[in-house]
Amino acid sequence: MKAGGRLRDVPRVPEELSARVPAEQRGPGLRRDDVRLLVSGRGGVSHHAFRELPELLRAGDVLVVNTSRTLPAAVDGRLGGEPVVVHFSTRADDGRWSVEVRRPDGRGTTRRRTGDLTWAVVTLPDGLRLVFEGPVDPAGDRLWWVRPSAEAEAVLHRHGRPIRYGYTERDQPLSAYQNVFAVPDADGYGSAEMPSAARPFTARLVARLVSRGVQIAPVSLHTGVASGEAHEPPYPERFAVPPSTAWLVNAARAGGGRIVAVGTTAVRALETAADPSGSGGAVRAAAGWTDLVVTPERGVRAVDGLLTGLHEPEASHLLMLEALAGQELLCSSYAEAIEQGYLWHEFGDIQLILPH
């Protein structure tokens, strides 16, 4: 596999394998943890229920979870006389936001809008005005820096809704896009899209994990808007690895425990905080902005395993997965997932990669 390319020898994911509603809405009596778990490791690929996770880990392992809350980041607005939907991505230190402007498609979702927006003005509810100052990437036109005329957070919480993509069946409440580890941020930061690898966790499952000696350590990484059409690498994102998590990760590794990240966001945060010398996978407390892109060439230093959703074969996230699993295991896992009818995207099934 190469950047911007596809997983070799893996067919395109059939449309019917897109998870259209959350697991708990797919039948009576179902819960969030009623999803499947594809385990990829030294012995190949095996199939499990997600609620079997405590039996697949061992005492002394650490699950590193992202505590970022999902924001109601999609807001209706007008660009002159044109109706648009603004997807709020990332709030910068100077008060500006990076945003994506999209066209409503008449079915409750949106499609990409292209063209130069420099110095355009979008009007949102409550009279909030967004002045477009220029593209985030000088060579692109998807994400734009805007300066709001007032604080945007209040408008998001009064008038926003979760970002929704075309493969989903209907709008869902914001609660459907939160996971059990999400906590409010003191500064109001959050994620434009749900850290979805943690969605199947329930309080009962967490209690079972802890009772078996699996420890849980928090990090935060506030995700921006993904590029579902263009499959761009991630832009810089705000993160924090607290001292308590750095200590716990280092102590667990010294004691023979495995560090299993819950989601690619947790990997990005941990790997940013890893000792740059690569010495023993040590992690230090760190906070700020990360522009790290984990690739097979760079490799992973701080994580031994990963719980993640299933990604499109073109997605840039797969470079990170290849760095951990290797190309052969990753390709065979995805071929098996398609053959066995696993479900993709944020409401879908989960993969556990434990290559060693």
N, C-alpha and C positions, 0 to 999 in steps of 0.2 A: 504494500500500500504506500502511496506517496501523498504529500500534501496536495489538497485540491482534487485528489483522485477518488477512486472507489475501492472498497475492499475487493481484492482479486477473488474471482471464482464464487462470489456470493451474488445470487440473483437480486434484482430489485425487490424491495419489500412489497408484497401485495397489499392493495388498498384495504382489503378486509381485515388485515392484521393491525390496523390502527385502532387503539382503544378509544372508543367514542364517548364513554361515560365512566365515572369512577367505579371501582370494583363493587362498592356497597350498593350501587344502583343497578347492578346486572342481574339481580335475582333476590328473592325473599330470604332474609336471614343472613345475607352476606355482610362481611366486614371489610375494612380497609386491607387487612392482611390476607384476604382471600385472593391472592395473586400467586402466580407461579414463580419459582426461583430456579434459574439455570445456573448450575455451578460449573465453573471452568477451572481445572487444576491439573496437577501433574498426571492424574489418572485419566484425563480426558474430560468429557462432558457428562454430567448427570442431572437428573430432573427431580425437583422437590417442590413442596409447598413453601411459601415464604415463612409460614409460622414454624417451620422446622429449623429456622436459622439458629436458635440457641444450641441445638444438637450439632451444628456444623462448625461452631466456634468452640474455643476451649478456655478454661480459666486462665487469666493473665492476659488474654487478648484485649485490645482497646478498640472500640468503635469511635471514630472521630466524626462528629456530626456538625452540620452547619445550622446555626440557630437563627439565621436571617428570616424575618417574616416577609411574606409575599405582599406586595403593595397592590391596591386597585389602580393599576398603572395605565389603563386605557380610558381616554376621555374624549367625548365627542366635541368637535369644534367646527369652525368655519374659516376657510381661507378665501377671503373675499366672499363671493357667492357660492363657493364650492363646499359641500359638506366633507369633512375629513375626520379621521380618528387619529388622535395623537397617542403614541405609545411612549410613556416616560421611561427612560432607560437608566441614567446615572446622574446623580447630583454632584457637581464639582465643588471644590472648596470655596470658590468665589461666588457661589449662589446660582450659577448657570446650570442648566440641565442639558444632557444629550437626549435627543428624542428622535423617534421615527414617525413620519407622517404617512398615513395609509388611507386608501379609499375604501369606504364601506361597500360591501359586495351585495347588499340586499338580503343576505341570509344570516345576519348576525355576526359574521366574521369580516375580514378585510383582505384586500390585495395590495400589492406593493405599488407605491406611487413614485415616479421618477421625475427628475427635472431640477433645475436650479431654484433654490428657495432663499438665496442670500437677500437679506433685508426684507423678506416677506414678513407678514404679521398674521398670526392665527389667533382668533378670539375664542375663548373657552367660557364655560358658565361662570357666573358671578363677575363677569367683566374682565377676567384675567386675560392679559395679552402676552403672547410669546413673540419676541422679536428674534428672527433668525440671523445669526451672525456669521455663519459659515459651516462647512461640513467638518465633522470630526476627523475624517480621513480626506486630505486634500484631493485624493484621486477618486473619491467615491461620492455618492449622493444619497446614501441610505440614512445614516445618522447625522444629525445636525446639532450644533450648539445653539441654544436659545437662551435669552435672558427674560425671565418672567417679570411682569410689571408689579407683582406682589408674591408672597410666598405661595408656592404651588401645592404644598402638601395638603392644605386645607381643602383645596378644590378636588384633589385626588380622593380624599376620604369622603367628601360630600357627594361627588358626582362620578367618580371613577368606578371601574369594574375590572375584574381580572382580565389580562390579555388572553384571548381565545383564538385558536387556530382552526382552519377549515375542516380538519378531520374530526373535530368534536361534534357531537349531536346537537347540543343546546348550551345556553348560558348556565353557569353554575355559580352559587354563592361564593364569596371570598373564602369562607370556611373550608370549602372543598379544595382550595389551593394552599391551605396551611398544613404543616405537619406537626407532629407531637412535640418536636424539639424547638419550635419557633417561639421566640420571646421578643417583646417590644425593645427597640433600640432607644437608648436615652436621647439620642440626637435625631430620632425620626427616620433614620436610614432603613432601607429594606431592599428587597429584590423585585425587579420588574417581572420576573418569572419564578415560579415555585422551584426551590431545591427539591426536585421530585423524587430522588432516590430514597428519601426518608419517608415518603408518603405512606407506605404500607405499615409503618411501625404504629403500634397501639400501646397504650399504657400497660396493658397486660403483658404484651410481648417484651417490653422494656423490663418489666419486673422479672420475667423469666430469665432474661439475659443476665441481669444483675445477680440473681440468685445462683446462677451457674458460675459466677466469678468473672464475667465479662464486664469490663469497665467502659464507661462512656465519658468522652472528653469533648467539650465544645470549642468550636472556632466560629468565626463569622466571615462570610464573603457575600457581599451584596451584588447579586448578578444583574447584568444589564439585559437588554433585549437581544435575543438570539436572531441570527440571520437564516431563517428557515429556507429561503429561496437561494441565497448566495453562498451559504455555508462558509462565512468568513471566520477567521480565527477570533477568539475573544478579545475585546478591548480591555484597557486597564480597568480594574475593579477595586473597590475598597475592601480591605480585609483586616482581621485581627486574630492573632494566636495568643491567648492570654498566658501569663507565666505558669498558672496551674496546669494548663494543658501541655505546655512544653515539658514541665517536670514529669507529668504522668507518662507521656510518650517515651521520654528518655528512660525513665525507671522501668517501664514495661519492656522496652527493647533489651535493656541490660539483663532483665530476668527471663528472657526467652519468649516473651509475648509477641504477638503479631499486631501490627498497626493496620487496621482496616478502615479506610476512608469510606464514609457514606456519601457518595456523589462525587462528581468531578470537581465541584466547587471546593469540597473539603481537601481534595488532592492539591488543587492550585494554592490554597492557603498554606497547607503544611509544607509543600515543596518550596514555596517562597521563603518560609522560615527555616528551611533546612540549612545545615552547615554547608557553605559553598565548597568546602574541600571534599565533601562526600564522606567524611570520616564517620563510619558507624551509623549513619542515618540520624545523627543528633539534630534536635530541633531547638531553636531559641524563641523566646517571646518576641513578637514582632507585630507591628500594625502600620497601616498606611495604605498605599496603592501598590497593586501588583500588575505588571505587564507580562508575567511569565507565561509562556506557552510550552507545555510539556510535550516533548516529541520523542520518538525512539532514539534519535541522536543524542538528546540531552539525558534521557533516562529518568528513572525515579530514584530518590535517595531516602525518603522518609516514610514511605508506605510499603506495606507488604501485600495488601489486598485491597479490593475495591468492590463496594456494592453500587450498582449503577443501573439506570434504565437502559433500554435498547434504543440505539441511535440509528438514524438513516446512514446507509453505507457511504454517503458523501460527506457526512458531518465531520467537522474539524476535531470534535471530541475523540474521534477514533484514533487520532495520533497518540493521545494520552493513554488510551486503552492498549494500543500496540506497545507502547513503552513499558507497560506493566506485564502484559500477557505474552507478547511476542506475536508475530504475524500469523504463524501457523495455527496456534491455539485460538486466536481471535477469529480467524476466518472459519475454522471448523465449528466454533461455537455459534456463529451467526447463521451458518448454513443449517445447523441442527435446530436453531430457534425458529427459522422459517419453516422447516420441514414439519416441526412439531406444533406449529400454530401458536407460538407465543405472541403476545400483544405488545405493540410498540407505543412510545410516547409517554406523556406524564401520568396518564391513568393506567399504564400498562404493567407488564411483568418486569421482573428484576433479574439482573445477572450478578452473581458473586464470582469474582476473579480471585483465586488463591493459587498463584502459579508455583509456589514453593512449599 
